[in-house]
């Protein structure tokens, strides 16, 4: 067998050791299931075998299903069969008449933990990395091999629902306290303890398989305790996802229906709910973008393989404002020595103080010791002297968004650094090729767009200029990997990719306000569609001055070739005529009264009177999503994006496009390119030519060419 080994000790205790061939972790796959069935039947049929230990030869116990399988589109029948196969295997372990114990030597998640739950006992190694849990809700699924049924029967309804709906894994000690495992031992003692456990068993019947068993909640809605659990949780799940994510509701249904049934029928119910999710769009989109494609990006799959890897002993950061301070913190946290430069020593010290505050917060929360925090902070040196950059492998410029200022710091940096160092401009909109004109080493010049706050935002958008070398692309990716962030690679364009999508969102919101759509309706409809905040609120957060400056600078550079965005009149009136610049100014589309939550500015209704007839919230949400998706399609057409996966990741991680869609281009594919084109034509007729599909997109629709090929 390739994935499973079976041995029997003189004591009569068998050991089934999982070691999935060709994978770093054990995975639930058809081949593994077939081999496990053979091993379980060998244990069950041999009178000399008293029971079995299930363990792993890999560092972890089991990571669950092989998510690569989920690239393809499942039918409901196929999805149910996919769930039923491991479910039958685990049920056979449970009912074969001999005791099985899971010797959990590392993490056990998803199907791996469902395997452990199906065993009669669970012993786990005392290692904080050996977490157990059922995280399927995070990929739009539910545990489909018994997790929704065994868990509530083992630890109680409330505790099980907490785990299933949050997907949060537990370390050994809390897992023991919760009743998920029976014993925590050292790695050296694990197999011995497991063997002793098997030999001590004289009964292998689970409680729910005993005659007359009925779970406490089997009366369903006649039980007030059940009502108190499912009513509020159902409402909370709907409020959180606005019903865009079907997984929480399916989990609640599977548990509610299953606890009223015998185990075999309950497992059948679970498989049906799992099949409905797996054959739907949300799970497939989420898995493809947030796990498979993100995993590829995090592994630096776009990196040219023939370029030697760069290391980052010293990193330079120009500009100690919030962005530069955040980049300095991230680099120091990753182990680099950081030279943080600003115009004055006082400004540079203020930037370092940002890291001190973050580290102090971590110490206060017990996330690191004071000594650890001090060591990280000591890596950041502040100065005004560019000569301190002489050893820097990379210098990240994060100064004011002004071409002349950026040109000045580029020249000063290159005069102080060695020829092989990388110069990265952290700009959100200015074309990299234009900024590189100030460089004497344009082949080593690249864009690197971080997102604020840097310590929380996982994305870095790498922008390749016209003269950027392959070596520089590779080294920029090395740096993003060094910071443990997720990169996407795009080609140069004004606004690149993420800023173009973001600006399309906020300008569309402002355009709606100018059309007479009620501001509260705009904001709520955006959130109902899955955006984290409405377009007016997020414009306040970035400040109205930023998009206003972008418009003015673009107009100055492009002249008559430039058409201002559709929301410009509203933006200009708010920021210039009314002097409301956003949250930092204390007044924007929202008011920010001291001590209370923000609220929409009451005078918006007078400044932008609401039309008598208001659109449906669903139509507003679709318009906002389609506008962003259309911009993503244009970026593909123009070559700004070369990979749809980067477009999806950038939209979700950088802009907040709804994750249930899989991203902007997955959103188009899910709707169907032809249907998307038809919808955008209708929006163009109603709202303006910015929605009109290009001939390129129409040809894709006619050829039935999605942005993502089915697996």
C-alpha positions as CSV (number, residue, x, y, z in Angstrom):
1,X,0.0,0.0,0.0
2,X,1.3,3.5,-0.8
3,X,-0.5,5.6,1.8
4,X,-1.1,3.3,4.8
5,X,1.0,0.6,6.6
6,X,-0.5,-2.0,8.9
7,X,1.6,-3.8,11.6
8,X,0.5,-6.0,14.5
9,X,2.4,-6.1,17.8
10,X,2.8,-9.3,19.9
11,X,0.2,-7.8,22.2
12,X,-2.4,-8.2,19.5
13,X,-2.6,-4.4,19.0
14,X,-2.5,-3.3,15.4
15,X,-1.0,0.0,14.2
16,X,-2.3,1.7,11.1
17,X,0.3,4.3,10.1
18,X,-0.8,6.9,7.6
19,X,1.9,8.2,5.3
20,X,0.4,9.7,2.2
21,X,2.7,9.3,-0.7
22,X,3.9,12.4,-2.5
23,X,2.3,14.8,0.0
24,X,3.7,16.7,3.0
25,X,0.5,15.9,5.0
26,X,-1.9,13.0,5.1
27,X,-5.0,13.9,3.0
28,X,-8.4,12.3,2.5
29,X,-8.3,11.1,-1.1
30,X,-10.0,8.2,-2.9
31,X,-6.7,6.1,-2.9
32,X,-6.3,6.7,0.8
33,X,-9.9,5.7,1.6
34,X,-9.4,2.4,-0.4
35,X,-6.3,1.6,1.5
36,X,-7.8,2.5,4.9
37,X,-10.8,0.3,4.2
38,X,-8.5,-2.6,3.5
39,X,-6.6,-2.0,6.8
40,X,-9.7,-1.6,8.9
41,X,-11.2,-4.9,7.4
42,X,-7.9,-6.7,8.2
43,X,-8.2,-5.6,11.8
44,X,-11.8,-6.4,12.1
45,X,-11.5,-9.9,10.5
46,X,-8.4,-11.1,12.4
47,X,-9.4,-12.9,15.6
48,X,-5.8,-12.4,16.9
49,X,-6.1,-8.6,16.7
50,X,-7.5,-7.0,19.8
51,X,-7.8,-3.4,18.5
52,X,-5.9,-0.8,16.5
53,X,-4.0,2.4,16.8
54,X,-4.4,5.0,14.0
55,X,-1.4,7.3,13.8
56,X,0.8,9.1,11.2
57,X,4.4,8.9,10.0
58,X,4.2,12.6,9.0
59,X,4.7,15.6,11.3
60,X,0.9,16.1,11.4
61,X,-1.8,13.5,11.9
62,X,-4.1,14.5,9.0
63,X,-5.0,17.8,7.3
64,X,-8.4,16.7,5.9
65,X,-9.5,16.5,2.3
66,X,-7.2,17.3,-0.6
67,X,-8.6,20.7,-1.6
68,X,-7.2,20.4,-5.1
69,X,-10.0,17.9,-5.8
70,X,-12.5,20.8,-5.3
71,X,-11.2,22.7,-8.3
72,X,-13.7,20.9,-10.4
73,X,-17.4,21.5,-10.3
74,X,-19.3,18.7,-8.5
75,X,-22.8,17.7,-9.3
76,X,-25.0,17.1,-6.3
77,X,-24.9,13.4,-6.8
78,X,-21.1,13.4,-7.1
79,X,-20.7,15.6,-4.1
80,X,-22.9,13.3,-2.0
81,X,-20.8,10.3,-3.1
82,X,-17.6,12.2,-2.2
83,X,-18.9,12.7,1.3
84,X,-20.4,9.2,1.8
85,X,-17.2,7.4,1.1
86,X,-15.2,8.6,4.1
87,X,-18.3,8.6,6.2
88,X,-18.9,4.9,5.5
89,X,-15.2,4.2,6.3
90,X,-15.4,6.1,9.6
91,X,-18.6,4.4,10.5
92,X,-17.0,1.0,9.9
93,X,-14.2,1.9,12.3
94,X,-16.8,2.9,14.9
95,X,-18.9,-0.3,14.5
96,X,-16.4,-3.0,13.6
97,X,-16.5,-4.5,17.1
98,X,-12.9,-3.7,18.0
99,X,-11.6,-0.6,19.8
100,X,-9.7,2.0,17.7
101,X,-7.7,4.8,19.2
102,X,-6.3,7.8,17.4
103,X,-2.7,8.6,18.4
104,X,-2.7,12.2,17.3
105,X,0.9,13.2,16.8
106,X,0.3,16.6,15.1
107,X,-2.5,18.7,13.8
108,X,-5.8,17.0,13.0
109,X,-8.1,19.2,11.0
110,X,-11.3,18.6,9.0
111,X,-11.5,15.1,7.8
112,X,-8.5,14.2,9.9
113,X,-10.2,15.2,13.0
114,X,-13.4,13.5,11.9
115,X,-11.3,10.3,11.6
116,X,-10.2,10.8,15.2
117,X,-13.8,11.4,16.3
118,X,-14.8,8.1,14.7
119,X,-12.2,6.3,16.8
120,X,-13.3,5.1,20.3
121,X,-10.5,7.1,21.9
122,X,-8.2,10.0,21.2
123,X,-4.7,10.5,22.7
124,X,-2.8,13.6,21.6
125,X,0.8,14.7,21.8
126,X,1.5,17.6,24.2
127,X,2.5,20.1,21.5
128,X,0.9,23.5,20.9
129,X,1.1,22.8,17.1
130,X,-1.0,19.7,17.4
131,X,-4.3,21.6,17.1
132,X,-7.6,19.8,16.4
133,X,-10.7,21.2,14.8
134,X,-13.3,21.3,12.0
135,X,-12.6,24.5,10.0
136,X,-14.8,23.6,7.0
137,X,-17.1,26.6,7.5
138,X,-14.1,28.8,6.5
139,X,-14.2,27.3,3.0
140,X,-18.0,27.4,2.6
141,X,-18.5,23.8,3.6
142,X,-19.5,21.7,6.6
143,X,-17.8,18.6,8.0
144,X,-19.1,15.9,5.7
145,X,-17.8,12.7,7.3
146,X,-19.6,12.7,10.7
147,X,-18.3,15.9,12.3
148,X,-21.7,17.6,12.6
149,X,-23.2,14.4,14.2
150,X,-20.5,13.0,16.5
151,X,-19.4,16.3,17.9
152,X,-22.7,17.4,19.6
153,X,-23.2,13.8,20.9
154,X,-19.8,13.9,22.5
155,X,-19.4,17.4,23.9
156,X,-22.9,18.9,23.9
157,X,-25.0,21.0,21.6
158,X,-23.8,24.5,22.5
159,X,-20.1,23.6,22.6
160,X,-20.3,21.7,19.3
161,X,-22.1,24.6,17.5
162,X,-19.5,27.0,18.8
163,X,-16.8,24.9,17.2
164,X,-18.6,24.1,14.0
165,X,-19.7,27.7,13.3
166,X,-16.4,29.3,14.2
167,X,-14.1,26.7,12.7
168,X,-11.6,27.6,15.5
169,X,-9.0,24.9,16.2
170,X,-8.0,24.0,19.8
171,X,-4.6,23.1,21.2
172,X,-4.2,20.0,23.3
173,X,-5.0,21.4,26.7
174,X,-8.2,23.1,25.8
175,X,-9.2,20.2,23.6
176,X,-8.8,17.9,26.6
177,X,-10.9,20.3,28.7
178,X,-13.6,20.4,26.0
179,X,-13.8,16.6,25.9
180,X,-12.4,16.3,22.4
181,X,-9.5,14.2,23.4
182,X,-9.1,11.7,26.3
183,X,-5.4,12.1,27.2
184,X,-2.5,14.4,26.5
185,X,1.0,12.8,26.6
186,X,4.5,13.5,25.5
187,X,5.6,12.5,22.0
188,X,7.8,9.8,23.5
189,X,4.8,8.3,25.4
190,X,2.2,8.6,22.6
191,X,2.3,5.1,21.1
192,X,2.8,3.3,24.3
193,X,-0.1,5.1,25.9
194,X,-2.2,4.3,22.9
195,X,-1.4,0.6,23.1
196,X,-2.2,0.5,26.8
197,X,-5.5,2.2,26.1
198,X,-6.5,-0.5,23.5
199,X,-5.6,-3.3,25.8
200,X,-7.7,-1.8,28.6
201,X,-10.9,-1.8,26.6
202,X,-13.5,-4.4,27.0
203,X,-16.2,-2.6,25.1
204,X,-16.1,-0.8,21.7
205,X,-19.7,0.3,21.4
206,X,-20.2,4.0,21.2
207,X,-23.0,5.5,23.4
208,X,-25.2,6.4,20.4
209,X,-25.1,2.8,19.2
210,X,-26.5,1.3,22.4
211,X,-30.0,0.2,22.5
212,X,-32.4,2.8,23.7
213,X,-30.0,5.7,23.3
214,X,-31.5,9.1,22.6
215,X,-29.5,12.3,22.6
216,X,-30.8,14.9,25.1
217,X,-31.9,17.2,22.2
218,X,-33.8,14.5,20.3
219,X,-37.1,16.2,21.0
220,X,-36.2,19.0,18.6
221,X,-38.2,22.2,18.9
222,X,-40.2,20.7,21.7
223,X,-37.1,21.1,23.8
224,X,-36.7,24.7,25.1
225,X,-32.9,24.2,25.2
226,X,-32.8,23.4,21.5
227,X,-34.9,26.4,20.7
228,X,-32.6,28.6,22.7
229,X,-29.6,27.3,20.7
230,X,-30.8,27.4,17.2
231,X,-33.0,30.5,17.1
232,X,-30.4,33.1,18.1
233,X,-27.6,31.3,16.2
234,X,-29.6,31.3,13.0
235,X,-30.3,35.0,13.3
236,X,-26.7,35.7,14.1
237,X,-25.5,33.7,11.1
238,X,-27.8,35.6,8.8
239,X,-26.8,38.9,10.2
240,X,-23.1,38.2,9.8
241,X,-23.1,37.0,6.2
242,X,-26.4,38.5,5.0
243,X,-27.1,35.0,3.7
244,X,-24.3,35.3,1.1
245,X,-22.6,32.3,2.7
246,X,-24.8,29.2,2.9
247,X,-22.4,27.2,5.1
248,X,-23.5,28.4,8.6
249,X,-27.2,27.8,7.9
250,X,-26.4,24.3,6.4
251,X,-24.4,23.5,9.6
252,X,-27.3,24.5,11.8
253,X,-29.7,22.4,9.7
254,X,-27.5,19.4,9.6
255,X,-27.0,19.4,13.4
256,X,-30.7,20.2,14.2
257,X,-32.0,17.4,11.9
258,X,-29.3,14.9,12.8
259,X,-29.6,15.1,16.6
260,X,-33.2,13.8,16.3
261,X,-32.2,10.7,14.3
262,X,-30.2,7.5,14.7
263,X,-26.6,7.9,13.7
264,X,-26.8,6.2,10.3
265,X,-29.7,8.3,9.2
266,X,-28.1,11.4,10.7
267,X,-25.0,10.8,8.6
268,X,-27.1,10.6,5.5
269,X,-28.6,13.9,6.3
270,X,-25.2,15.4,6.9
271,X,-24.0,14.1,3.4
272,X,-27.0,15.7,1.7
273,X,-26.3,19.1,3.3
274,X,-22.6,18.7,2.4
275,X,-23.4,17.9,-1.2
276,X,-25.6,21.0,-1.5
277,X,-22.7,23.1,-0.4
278,X,-20.0,21.4,-2.4
279,X,-22.0,21.5,-5.6
280,X,-22.6,25.2,-5.1
281,X,-20.6,28.2,-6.2
282,X,-19.5,29.6,-2.8
283,X,-17.4,26.7,-1.7
284,X,-15.7,26.2,-5.0
285,X,-14.9,29.9,-5.4
286,X,-13.7,30.2,-1.8
287,X,-11.5,27.1,-2.0
288,X,-10.0,28.1,-5.4
289,X,-9.1,31.6,-4.4
290,X,-8.5,31.7,-0.7
291,X,-6.8,28.4,-0.3
292,X,-5.5,27.0,-3.6
293,X,-4.5,30.2,-5.3
294,X,-3.5,32.0,-2.2
295,X,-1.3,29.0,-1.3
296,X,0.3,29.2,-4.7
297,X,0.9,33.0,-4.2
298,X,2.3,32.5,-0.7
299,X,4.7,29.9,-2.1
300,X,5.9,32.5,-4.6
301,X,4.8,30.5,-7.6
302,X,5.2,33.5,-9.8
303,X,8.9,33.9,-9.0
304,X,11.4,33.2,-11.8
305,X,13.1,30.0,-10.7
306,X,16.5,30.6,-12.3
307,X,17.2,33.7,-10.2
308,X,19.3,33.3,-7.0
309,X,17.3,34.0,-3.8
310,X,17.9,37.3,-2.1
311,X,18.2,37.7,1.7
312,X,17.3,40.8,3.7
313,X,19.8,41.4,6.5
314,X,19.2,45.2,6.2
315,X,16.1,46.9,4.8
316,X,15.7,50.6,4.2
317,X,12.4,52.4,4.6
318,X,12.0,56.0,3.4
319,X,9.3,57.9,5.1
320,X,8.2,57.3,8.7
321,X,4.5,58.1,8.3
322,X,1.9,55.4,9.0
323,X,2.7,53.4,5.9
324,X,6.5,53.6,6.2
325,X,6.3,52.9,10.0
326,X,4.2,49.8,9.3
327,X,6.6,48.5,6.7
328,X,9.5,49.0,9.1
329,X,7.6,47.1,11.8
330,X,6.9,44.2,9.4
331,X,10.5,44.0,8.3
332,X,11.9,44.1,11.9
333,X,9.3,41.5,12.9
334,X,10.6,39.2,10.1
335,X,14.2,39.5,11.5
336,X,15.7,42.3,9.3
337,X,17.7,45.3,10.6
338,X,15.8,48.3,9.4
339,X,17.0,51.8,8.6
340,X,14.0,54.2,8.9
341,X,14.7,57.6,7.3
342,X,12.6,60.8,7.4
343,X,13.3,64.5,6.9
344,X,13.9,65.1,10.6
345,X,15.1,62.8,13.4
346,X,12.0,63.6,15.3
347,X,9.8,62.4,12.5
348,X,11.8,59.2,12.1
349,X,11.5,58.6,15.9
350,X,7.8,59.0,15.7
351,X,7.7,56.3,13.0
352,X,9.7,53.9,15.3
353,X,7.3,54.8,18.2
354,X,4.6,53.2,16.1
355,X,6.4,49.8,16.3
356,X,6.9,50.4,20.0
357,X,3.1,50.8,20.5
358,X,2.3,47.6,18.5
359,X,4.9,45.6,20.4
360,X,3.8,47.0,23.8
361,X,0.2,45.9,23.0
362,X,1.5,42.4,22.2
363,X,3.3,42.3,25.5
364,X,0.2,43.4,27.3
365,X,-1.8,40.7,25.7
366,X,0.7,38.0,26.5
367,X,1.6,37.4,22.8
368,X,5.4,38.0,23.4
369,X,7.7,38.8,26.3
370,X,9.1,42.2,27.0
371,X,12.6,40.9,26.0
372,X,11.3,39.7,22.7
373,X,9.6,43.0,22.0
374,X,12.7,45.0,22.9
375,X,14.8,42.8,20.6
376,X,12.5,43.5,17.7
377,X,12.4,47.2,18.4
378,X,16.2,47.3,18.6
379,X,16.4,46.3,15.0
380,X,14.9,49.6,13.8
381,X,17.4,52.4,13.5
382,X,16.2,55.9,12.8
383,X,18.2,58.6,10.9
384,X,18.1,61.3,8.3
385,X,21.3,60.2,6.7
386,X,21.0,58.3,3.5
387,X,24.5,56.9,3.9
388,X,23.1,54.5,6.5
389,X,21.5,52.6,3.5
390,X,24.8,51.4,2.2
391,X,24.1,47.8,3.2
392,X,20.4,47.6,2.4
393,X,19.4,44.8,0.1
394,X,16.1,46.6,-0.6
395,X,14.9,50.1,0.0
396,X,11.1,50.7,0.2
397,X,10.1,54.3,-0.5
398,X,6.9,55.4,1.3
399,X,7.0,59.2,1.0
400,X,4.3,61.6,0.0
401,X,2.4,60.8,-3.3
402,X,4.3,63.4,-5.3
403,X,6.4,62.6,-8.4
404,X,9.0,65.3,-7.7
405,X,9.5,64.2,-4.0
406,X,9.7,60.6,-5.0
407,X,12.3,61.4,-7.7
408,X,14.4,63.3,-5.2
409,X,14.5,60.4,-2.7
410,X,15.2,57.9,-5.5
411,X,18.3,59.8,-6.5
412,X,19.6,60.2,-3.0
413,X,19.0,56.5,-2.2
414,X,20.8,55.2,-5.4
415,X,23.8,57.4,-4.6
416,X,24.1,55.6,-1.2
417,X,23.2,52.0,-2.1
418,X,25.1,49.3,-3.9
419,X,24.2,48.5,-7.5
420,X,22.5,45.2,-6.8
421,X,20.0,46.6,-4.3
422,X,16.3,46.9,-5.1
423,X,14.5,50.2,-5.0
424,X,10.7,49.7,-4.4
425,X,8.2,52.5,-4.6
426,X,5.2,52.1,-2.4
427,X,2.7,54.0,-4.4
428,X,-1.0,53.3,-5.0
429,X,-1.6,55.1,-8.3
430,X,1.5,56.7,-9.8
431,X,2.9,54.8,-12.8
432,X,6.1,53.0,-11.9
433,X,7.7,53.5,-15.3
434,X,7.3,57.2,-14.9
435,X,8.8,57.1,-11.4
436,X,11.6,55.0,-12.7
437,X,12.7,57.8,-15.0
438,X,14.4,59.4,-12.0
439,X,16.5,56.2,-11.5
440,X,19.9,55.4,-12.9
441,X,19.1,51.7,-12.3
442,X,15.6,51.3,-13.8
443,X,16.1,47.6,-14.1
444,X,16.3,47.4,-10.2
445,X,13.3,49.7,-9.8
446,X,9.9,48.2,-9.0
447,X,6.5,49.1,-7.4
448,X,5.5,47.5,-4.2
449,X,2.0,48.6,-3.0
450,X,1.4,47.9,0.6
451,X,-2.0,48.3,2.3
452,X,-2.7,50.1,5.5
453,X,-2.4,49.2,8.3
454,X,0.5,47.1,7.1
455,X,0.6,44.9,10.2
456,X,-2.9,43.6,9.5
457,X,-3.3,43.7,5.7
458,X,-1.8,40.6,4.1
459,X,-1.5,41.7,0.5
460,X,1.4,43.3,-1.4
461,X,0.8,44.4,-5.0
462,X,4.1,44.2,-7.0
463,X,4.1,46.4,-10.0
464,X,6.4,45.7,-12.9
465,X,7.7,48.7,-14.8
466,X,8.7,48.7,-18.4
467,X,12.4,48.2,-17.6
468,X,12.1,46.1,-14.4
469,X,14.3,43.0,-14.7
470,X,13.3,39.4,-14.0
471,X,15.8,39.4,-11.2
472,X,14.2,42.4,-9.6
473,X,10.8,40.7,-9.8
474,X,12.2,37.6,-8.1
475,X,13.9,39.6,-5.4
476,X,10.7,41.7,-4.7
477,X,8.8,38.4,-4.4
478,X,11.5,37.2,-2.0
479,X,11.0,40.2,0.2
480,X,7.2,39.8,0.3
481,X,7.8,36.1,1.3
482,X,10.3,37.3,3.9
483,X,7.5,39.5,5.4
484,X,5.1,36.5,5.3
485,X,2.6,38.4,3.1
486,X,0.7,37.4,0.0
487,X,2.0,38.9,-3.3
488,X,0.2,39.5,-6.6
489,X,2.2,40.7,-9.7
490,X,0.7,43.2,-12.1
491,X,1.9,45.3,-15.0
492,X,2.3,49.0,-14.9
493,X,-0.7,51.2,-15.4
494,X,-2.1,54.3,-13.7
495,X,-3.7,53.0,-10.5
496,X,-2.3,49.5,-11.3
497,X,-5.0,47.0,-10.4
498,X,-6.2,47.2,-6.8
499,X,-6.5,51.0,-6.8
500,X,-8.4,51.0,-10.0
501,X,-10.9,48.5,-8.5
502,X,-11.1,50.4,-5.3
503,X,-11.6,53.8,-7.0
504,X,-14.4,52.3,-9.2
505,X,-16.2,51.3,-6.0
506,X,-16.0,54.6,-4.2
507,X,-16.8,56.7,-7.2
508,X,-19.8,54.5,-8.0
509,X,-21.1,55.1,-4.5
510,X,-20.6,58.8,-4.8
511,X,-22.3,58.8,-8.2
512,X,-25.4,57.1,-6.7
513,X,-25.5,59.8,-4.0
514,X,-25.5,62.4,-6.8
515,X,-28.3,60.5,-8.6
516,X,-30.5,60.8,-5.5
517,X,-30.1,57.3,-4.0
518,X,-30.5,57.6,-0.2
519,X,-27.1,57.4,1.5
520,X,-28.2,54.8,4.1
521,X,-29.5,52.6,1.2
522,X,-26.1,52.9,-0.6
523,X,-24.2,51.9,2.5
524,X,-26.4,49.1,3.6
525,X,-26.8,47.6,0.1
526,X,-23.0,47.5,-0.2
527,X,-22.8,45.5,3.0
528,X,-25.7,43.3,2.1
529,X,-23.7,42.4,-1.1
530,X,-20.7,41.4,1.0
531,X,-18.5,44.5,1.1
532,X,-17.1,45.1,4.5
533,X,-18.2,48.8,4.6
534,X,-20.1,51.0,2.3
535,X,-18.4,53.2,-0.4
536,X,-19.1,56.5,1.5
537,X,-17.7,55.2,4.8
538,X,-14.5,53.8,3.2
539,X,-14.0,57.1,1.3
540,X,-14.2,58.9,4.7
541,X,-11.6,56.4,6.0
542,X,-9.0,57.1,3.2
543,X,-10.0,60.8,3.2
544,X,-11.7,62.6,0.4
545,X,-8.5,64.4,-0.3
546,X,-6.8,61.3,-1.6
547,X,-9.2,60.5,-4.6
548,X,-9.5,64.2,-5.2
549,X,-5.7,64.5,-5.5
550,X,-5.6,61.5,-7.8
551,X,-8.1,63.0,-10.1
552,X,-6.4,66.4,-10.2
553,X,-2.9,64.9,-10.8
554,X,-4.2,62.6,-13.5
555,X,-6.0,65.5,-15.2
556,X,-2.8,67.6,-15.1
557,X,-0.8,64.8,-16.7
558,X,-3.3,63.6,-19.3
559,X,-5.1,66.9,-20.1
560,X,-7.9,66.5,-22.6
561,X,-7.5,62.7,-22.8
562,X,-8.8,62.4,-19.3
563,X,-12.5,62.1,-18.3
564,X,-13.1,62.7,-14.6
565,X,-14.7,59.7,-12.8
566,X,-18.5,59.7,-12.5
567,X,-18.5,60.6,-8.8
568,X,-16.1,63.6,-9.1
569,X,-18.8,66.3,-8.7
570,X,-20.0,64.8,-5.4
571,X,-16.4,64.4,-4.3
572,X,-15.4,67.9,-5.2
573,X,-18.5,69.4,-3.6
574,X,-17.9,67.6,-0.3
575,X,-14.2,68.1,0.0
576,X,-13.8,71.6,-1.5
577,X,-17.1,73.4,-1.3
578,X,-18.3,72.0,2.0
579,X,-14.9,71.3,3.5
580,X,-15.7,67.8,4.7
581,X,-12.5,65.8,4.1
582,X,-13.4,62.6,5.9
583,X,-12.6,60.9,9.3
584,X,-9.2,62.6,9.8
585,X,-10.9,66.0,9.3
586,X,-13.6,65.0,11.7
587,X,-16.3,65.4,9.1
588,X,-17.1,63.7,5.8
589,X,-20.1,61.8,4.5
590,X,-20.3,60.8,8.2
591,X,-20.1,62.8,11.4
592,X,-17.8,61.7,14.1
593,X,-19.1,62.9,17.5
594,X,-16.8,62.4,20.4
595,X,-17.6,59.4,22.5
596,X,-20.2,57.9,20.2
597,X,-20.3,55.9,16.9
598,X,-20.1,57.7,13.6
599,X,-23.3,58.5,11.9
600,X,-24.3,59.7,8.4
601,X,-24.1,63.5,8.1
602,X,-27.7,64.7,8.6
603,X,-27.3,67.4,6.0
604,X,-26.5,65.0,3.2
605,X,-30.3,64.8,2.6
606,X,-30.3,68.5,1.9
607,X,-27.1,68.6,-0.1
608,X,-28.0,65.6,-2.2
609,X,-31.8,65.2,-2.1
610,X,-33.1,61.7,-2.4
611,X,-35.2,60.8,-5.4
612,X,-38.8,59.9,-5.0
613,X,-38.3,56.4,-6.3
614,X,-35.5,54.4,-4.8
615,X,-33.9,51.3,-6.3
616,X,-33.9,47.9,-4.6
617,X,-31.0,47.2,-2.3
618,X,-30.2,44.1,-4.4
619,X,-29.9,46.1,-7.5
620,X,-27.5,48.6,-5.8
621,X,-25.3,45.8,-4.6
622,X,-25.2,44.2,-8.0
623,X,-24.3,47.5,-9.6
624,X,-21.4,48.0,-7.1
625,X,-20.0,44.5,-7.6
626,X,-20.4,44.6,-11.4
627,X,-18.6,48.0,-11.6
628,X,-15.6,46.5,-9.8
629,X,-15.7,43.3,-11.8
630,X,-15.8,45.3,-15.0
631,X,-12.7,47.2,-14.0
632,X,-11.0,43.9,-13.3
633,X,-12.0,42.6,-16.7
634,X,-10.5,45.7,-18.3
635,X,-7.2,45.1,-16.4
636,X,-7.1,41.6,-17.9
637,X,-7.8,43.0,-21.4
638,X,-5.1,45.7,-21.0
639,X,-2.5,43.2,-19.7
640,X,-2.3,44.8,-16.3
641,X,-3.3,41.4,-15.0
642,X,-1.9,38.3,-16.6
643,X,-3.4,35.9,-14.2
644,X,-7.1,35.9,-13.1
645,X,-6.0,34.4,-9.7
646,X,-4.0,37.6,-9.0
647,X,-7.1,39.6,-9.8
648,X,-9.3,37.6,-7.4
649,X,-6.7,37.7,-4.6
650,X,-6.0,41.4,-5.0
651,X,-9.7,42.3,-4.9
652,X,-10.5,40.2,-1.8
653,X,-7.3,40.8,0.2
654,X,-6.7,44.4,-0.9
655,X,-10.1,45.9,-1.6
656,X,-12.5,43.8,0.5
657,X,-14.4,42.4,-2.5
658,X,-16.7,39.7,-1.0
659,X,-14.8,36.4,-0.4
660,X,-17.9,34.3,-1.1
661,X,-17.7,35.4,-4.8
662,X,-14.1,34.1,-5.1
663,X,-13.1,37.6,-6.3
664,X,-13.9,39.9,-9.2
665,X,-13.2,37.6,-12.0
666,X,-14.6,34.5,-10.3
667,X,-17.8,36.7,-9.8
668,X,-18.0,37.1,-13.6
669,X,-17.4,33.4,-14.2
670,X,-20.1,32.4,-11.6
671,X,-22.6,34.6,-13.2
672,X,-21.5,33.4,-16.6
673,X,-19.5,35.8,-18.9
674,X,-22.5,36.0,-21.3
675,X,-24.9,36.9,-18.5
676,X,-22.4,39.4,-17.1
677,X,-22.2,41.1,-20.4
678,X,-25.9,41.3,-20.7
679,X,-26.2,42.8,-17.2
680,X,-23.5,45.3,-17.9
681,X,-25.2,46.4,-21.1
682,X,-28.4,47.1,-19.1
683,X,-26.4,49.0,-16.5
684,X,-24.7,51.0,-19.3
685,X,-28.1,52.0,-20.6
686,X,-29.3,53.0,-17.2
687,X,-26.1,54.5,-15.6
688,X,-23.5,55.3,-18.2
689,X,-20.9,54.0,-20.6
690,X,-18.5,53.0,-17.9
691,X,-20.4,49.7,-17.7
692,X,-20.4,49.1,-21.5
693,X,-18.5,45.8,-22.2
694,X,-15.7,46.0,-24.7
695,X,-15.5,44.0,-27.9
696,X,-12.8,41.8,-26.2
697,X,-15.2,40.9,-23.4
698,X,-18.1,40.3,-25.8
699,X,-15.8,37.9,-27.8
700,X,-15.1,36.0,-24.5
701,X,-18.8,35.8,-23.9
702,X,-19.5,34.6,-27.4
703,X,-16.7,32.0,-27.1
704,X,-17.9,30.9,-23.7
705,X,-14.4,31.6,-22.3
706,X,-14.4,32.0,-18.5
707,X,-11.5,33.6,-16.7
708,X,-10.9,30.4,-14.7
709,X,-10.7,27.0,-16.4
710,X,-12.6,24.2,-14.6
711,X,-10.3,21.6,-13.0
